[in-house]
Amino acid sequence: MKRSVLPIFLLAATMSQVANAQTSSSTPVIGYYKQTIPAGNYPAVCGFTTKKEFQGALTSTAPGSPNSVITQTGAGWTVNQFQTSANPATESSHFLEILTGPAATVGMVYDIVSNTATTVTVEGSTAALTGTVTYCIRKHVTLGSLLPGGGGLNTGSDSVSIVNPDASIDQFIYNGTNWENVATVDDGTKKVIYPGQGYIISHSGAPATMTVGGNEVSYVKYGATKVPLYHHNGVPTRNLVGLINPLVSDAGATDVNNLGNFGLVTGLAVATDSVDVFSLTGNFKTLGTYINNGTNMEETSTVDDGTNVPIRNGSAFRIITSGDRVITIPQTHPN
């Protein structure tokens, strides 16, 4: 498993901050939201996912390493229907998300390697998938589908930085045609951004109104999400994490959650893993560093309880771990 994504629902009318428009009957509502980005560096996260292209209860699974096979009798898929990437050996275009089953597996996401008419080969072991397990298949959110046309950021200068599991960082700019890797000049349009995975927006000039989602990336996720955290070869990876919640507003009064909503006490190692919460004014100042004391997240310098530290929807914070972890982020928006 690399990262994680989730159950879909058409946009609810109660979500007043989320803009919507009518489209075809198969996808009756599409959504997006607008977010103000200050000059400087802003830690952000995507509040949407993509639609379910399939949902069912798996017939059986054959766990393996590095890949496993899930069988769906009678599915009738087209061969490699869920692997449309131009580079299937190195990048996945779709993922499989666990909706129900053993509690420890709900919210897990597996990158799809290939599929036949009745099987899906996924990256990672499926040994934990026992009993009755339901799942869905979705297309990955990518940089190009998350911020189409640059999303309102400055062409050629503003950038998006994404931390990889090996602790390396890819930086992209929108060149007027596509998202481009700053270091390699390669097309970064298909760079995957996993559910709950944060990224850094570097913006210059006056505050910008960024449009997030629309078209494929327009569906609200319900249920828990499992987000992997990495510690690569002894190097602490700076994992950026945020809530998958599209209720993002400029006012901020109605779109604030708190650090206690992230399930960190059960997912992080006591006394060793740390969390940094940043200012959202563009200066990327650390407002507080918190550790797990076994009961709650505790501020390291003041020993204050960090449970109610505010975390804006649409923003991310940083987790540094002493080993690989998986945390479970609950749903925080209403049904």
Buried (B, 14 or more C-beta within 10 A) or exposed (E): BBBBBBBBBBBBEEBEBBBBEEEEEEBEBBBBBBBBBBBBBBBBBBBBBBBBEBBBEBEEBEBBEEBBBBBBEEBEBEEBBBBEBEEBEEBBBBBBBBBBBBEEBBBBBBBBBBBBEBBBBBBBBBEBBEEEBBBBBBBBBBBBBBBBBBBBBBEEEBBBBBBEBEBEEBBBBBBEEBBBBBEEEBBBBBBBBBBBBBBBBBBEEEBBEBBBBBEBBBBBBBBBBBBBBBBEEEEBBBBBBBBBBBBBBEEBEEBEBBBBBBBBBEBBEEEEBBBBBBBBEBEBEEEBBBBBBEEBBBBEEEEBBBBEBEBBBBBBBBBBBBEEBBBBBEBBBEE
